[in-house]
Amino acid sequence: MRHILRTILFVPIALLSFSATAQNWQSKFIKIDKEGKLQYIPDEKGNIIPDFSQVGYYHGNKVIPEIPVITIVTPSSDAQQAIQSAIDAVSKKTPDANGFRGTILLMKGVYKIPGTIRISASGIVLRGEGDETKLIATGTVQRTLISISGGGSVKELSGSRVKITNAYVPVGAKSFTVSSAQGLKVGDNIIVYRPGTANWVADLKMDQIDPRDGTKQWQANEYNFQFERTITNIKGNTVYIDNPIVQSMETKYGGGEIYTYTFDGRIFHNAVEHMYFESEFLSDTAENHAWVAVEFNKAENGWVRNVTSRYFGNSCVHLEPWAKNISVLNSNCYDAKSVITGSRRYSFANDGQQNLFINCQSTEGRHDYVTGARVCGPNVFYNCTAKNTHADIGPHHRWSMGTLYDNIVTDGEINIQDRGNWGSGHGWSGVNQVLWNCTVKQAVVQNPWTSGNNYSIGLQGGKYEGRLKGKPDGVWEGQNRKGLQPVSLYMAQVRDHQ
């Protein structure tokens, strides 16, 4: 976890330590014991607030390295071709013993980019010299400026699938029993599979969304969840995993299974760091210009740090569904340009799993720190701010699972709710979402009809009913009460793993 403490450069010191004053209080769900460790208080089913510490680059267990420069690019009249040629050349090099090919350094200056820069090989770092390395997305084409993506897909290993035999696997669990652990071993990468079922959709009432033009009721086969995990121990037929369960599994909803898998084509050890991105635009509501500054997909164990984007229509960083263990650090998304309506201004967007966003800032966004549909956690947004917001922070639609929003400060809203027929049928936006010590104008936190809770703990700001009346209230504790300990749940969980 050392790299986490080293990279949180701008966090007030109070967030990094427990303080002791008469006004301090602790959540009834997580207590601090005499040794300063966290104790998790289970409910009647054994559910606890999950451990979110094992996210980001190598789960936070490795320091983000400084990879040596092997190629230098300087500004030129055909900057995109110069950068892409450097990437293509480095892609052909043999990786070192740690899996890195090397860093491409973009010297300070202006680089005009009419298209998309693509990285599709592992071990390549694209580095600038800070804000003086400026990549300008030119022209009138909506696109991503830097795309980092491998290929392939998850492939189940034949004969490896086994049934989880527990009648109920609670949220927060890091172990479960399978019908047979024969053939499994420590270090195996597995999928924890939780099927979607028609009775689960019905119990959530997502087959009866109030229809309007374009509304789609939820279909069970679209909610088969695949959580990537690694086996850490095996005792008999009990399997232990590195990251917790963030969606309960119970026999009445199809239980769960595990299987080993491969993901040939997924890349790793890629990064973008220390540079400034800007999109050309024709007006404040123009949409025919660059949309996303940096995008990852089919990639793992990478990072983005110390970058700033300005005037893009959607995101500074977007992590797509198969982006895993990516750290996004000390980055900014400023002054988006677009129509202010749906599918725009998702400043820092995460659709992948086990990803981490720390010390990010945004202005003029809509959904500044946001997850999309069917997002398999855990994921963390920590110590981030949003100003001049135009919508809300939080899970956006269709059941995001296991996200921690820790010390988020916004002049707008953080909402976890049934969004009903917004979009084409957003419905329940998320479950097992935790707001910890956040500051907002106002918030709504609701619990879905089944399968988990959502938590607002130590929130500073107002509470309101949300879009739809009659929905179950979430778990609220200590609203507008200062002194929550630990100040940061994420940092306390990190310390517990040191």
WOJO-V453933 format. One record per backbone hydrogen bond with DSSP energy under -0.5 kcal/mol. NH is the residue of the N-H (numbers start at 1). CO is the residue of the C=O. If there is no record, write none. Layout:
# WOJO-V453933
nh = <NH,NH>
co = <CO,CO>
This chain:
# WOJO-V453933
nh = <4,5,6,7,8,9,15,16,17,21,24,25,27,31,33,33,36,39,41,41,42,43,46,48,52,55,56,59,60,61,62,67,70,71,73,79,80,82,83,84,85,86,87,88,89,90,91,92,92,93,96,99,101,102,103,104,105,105,106,106,107,107,109,111,112,113,113,114,117,119,123,125,126,127,127,128,130,132,133,134,134,135,135,136,136,137,137,138,138,143,145,146,147,148,148,149,149,150,150,151,155,157,160,162,164,165,165,166,169,170,172,173,176,178,179,184,187,188,190,190,191,192,192,193,193,194,194,195,201,202,203,204,205,206,208,215,216,217,218,222,223,225,225,227,227,228,229,231,232,233,235,238,239,239,240,241,242,244,245,249,251,253,254,255,257,258,259,261,262,266,267,269,269,271,272,273,274,275,276,277,278,279,280,286,289,291,292,293,294,295,296,297,299,300,301,302,303,304,305,306,308,309,310,311,313,314,315,316,317,318,319,320,320,323,324,324,325,327,328,329,329,330,332,333,334,336,337,338,341,344,345,347,348,349,350,351,353,354,356,357,358,359,361,362,363,364,365,366,367,368,370,371,372,374,375,376,377,377,378,379,380,381,382,383,385,386,387,390,391,393,394,396,398,399,400,401,402,403,404,405,405,406,406,407,407,409,410,411,413,414,415,416,419,419,422,425,426,427,429,431,432,434,435,436,436,437,437,439,440,441,442,443,444,446,447,455,456,457,458,458,460,461,462,464,471,474,475,476,477,480,481,482,485,492,493,494,495,496,497,497,498>
co = <1,1,2,3,4,7,12,13,14,19,21,483,485,39,31,37,33,31,29,39,40,47,43,171,50,53,354,56,57,58,57,65,103,103,105,76,112,78,79,80,81,82,83,84,85,86,87,88,89,90,100,96,123,123,68,125,71,103,104,127,73,105,132,134,110,111,136,112,145,147,268,102,271,104,125,273,274,129,130,109,132,133,276,111,134,135,278,113,136,141,292,293,117,146,295,119,147,297,298,265,262,260,157,258,256,163,177,177,249,168,245,170,239,237,163,181,231,185,188,229,259,190,227,191,257,192,225,193,197,198,199,200,202,201,205,212,424,215,206,219,220,194,223,192,225,226,190,188,240,240,238,235,176,237,233,174,230,51,173,169,167,250,251,250,193,162,191,189,155,263,298,300,301,124,303,126,305,306,133,308,135,310,137,283,287,143,143,315,316,146,318,148,322,267,324,325,270,327,272,329,275,332,277,334,290,291,291,347,347,294,349,296,318,320,299,322,353,302,356,304,327,358,307,361,309,363,312,284,339,341,313,345,368,317,370,319,323,378,326,380,328,382,331,385,333,387,387,345,345,366,348,394,350,398,372,374,375,401,402,402,355,404,357,406,360,409,362,365,366,413,369,371,426,428,429,375,431,432,379,403,434,381,404,405,436,384,439,386,391,442,393,444,417,427,419,422,422,420,417,400,453,403,455,405,434,435,457,408,460,412,412,462,414,416,472,433,475,435,456,477,438,459,441,443,468,445,454,474,456,459,478,480,25,488,489,490,491,492,493,494,495>
